[in-house]
Amino acid sequence: MAFPAQVPTSRTFDPGAFPVKVFRAENGKEVRILQGSTRTDLKLSLTYANVTDAQAQAFLNHYDDSQGTLKRFNLGSKVKEGFEGSSSSFFGNTDAGVRYRYEQAPQFTQVRPGVTTVTVNLIGVL
């Protein structure tokens, strides 16, 4: 099942870091070795404010189909809609194989009957 095709009302993105191994000597000198050419531990938090309960259910269905935090998936183009920068580098270089998985189950806040706000926290992995 594809990630729900909805445009988020807000996004929070942590670009992660390059995998660097640090070796520190007793005298305080250190050597750093780059162990990869792609950032890891990317974090993306998406908020979908005031969606219908049926739209919110789609996120729970996708979470179940992904077997919780187990399976990786590609983000749909709707997640990047409205972002005017280079989305391929901003949301992780999908050409390098970066895909996302759930960090935790989606969070649901009922605003009023039939209307829910959904927060989805994802981790970008190779």
N, C-alpha and C positions, 0 to 999 in steps of 0.2 A: 504494500500500500504506500502511496506517495505521501509526502508531508503535506498537510492541509494547505490548499492554495488560497491563503488569505493574506492581506497586507497588514503587517503589524502596526499598531498605533505608536509604539516606541521600541527602540532597540538599544541595548547596552552591549558593547563589544570590548573584550580584552584580547589584544592581539597575541598573547602568549610570548614565548621567548625562544631563541635558538638554543638547541641542546649543547650546553657547554659543561665540560668536566673541569673542575678546578683541583689542582694539586698544590698544597701549601706546605712549605718546608718549615722546620722548627724556627729558622731565623726570620720568618715572615714573608719570604719571597714566595711568589706563586706563579704557576704556569697554568694557562688556560688552553684547553683543546676543544675546538669546535667539532662536534660529533654528528653534524647533519647540516644540510643546507636549507631546511624548511622549518619555520616556526612550529612549535608544538604547544599543547595545552591552551589552544584558543578557546575562549569562552564567549558565548553569545546568549543573551537573555532577551526574549521577545515578549512583549505585552500586547494582548489583543483586548482592548477595552470595549465593553458593551456589545458583545456579540450575542447572537441567539443561543439558546441552550443546545440546539441542534448543531450549530457551528462549533460550540465548545466540545460537544460529544466527539466530533471528528478528531480532536487532539487526543482524547482518551483512547479512541479506537486505534490511532496511529501508535501511541505509546504501547498498547497491548500487542499490536502487530510487530513492533520492534522488540518485543519481549523485554520491556522495561529498558534498562540501561545496557542491554547486551548488544543489539545489532546497530550497525552504522547505516546512515542513509544520506542522500543528497538533499540539499535544500531546494525548494522550488524557486522559480523566478519571482514569485510574489513577495518572498521574504526580503528581496533586494530592491523591490519597487520603491521608487521615491528617493533612493540614494543616488546622488549624482556623481560620486567619485568612481574610481576603478573598483567595482565590486569584486572582481576576481582576487585582487590582493587584499582588499579590506576585510572580506569575509573568509579569508583563507584561500590559498591557491588550489582550486579544485583540479587544475591540470596536474598538480603534483600529487594528487590522490587524497587531498584533505576532504574528509566526510565528517558528518556529525553524528553524535549519539546523545541520548538523554543523560543529563547529570543527575536528575531526579525526576520523579513523577510531575506532570504538569500540575500547577496550583490553580484552583478555581475559586473565585469570589463571586457570590451571587449578589448582583446590584439591586435587582428587584425581580419579581416573578417573570421568568422567561428571558432574562438578560443577565449575562455572566461576563466577568473579566477573567481572562486566562493568562497565566504567566508560564512561559516555557524556558527552562534553562538547559542549554546544550553545551557540549564540549567538542571541539574540533580535533580529530585524530587522523593519523595516516592509515 
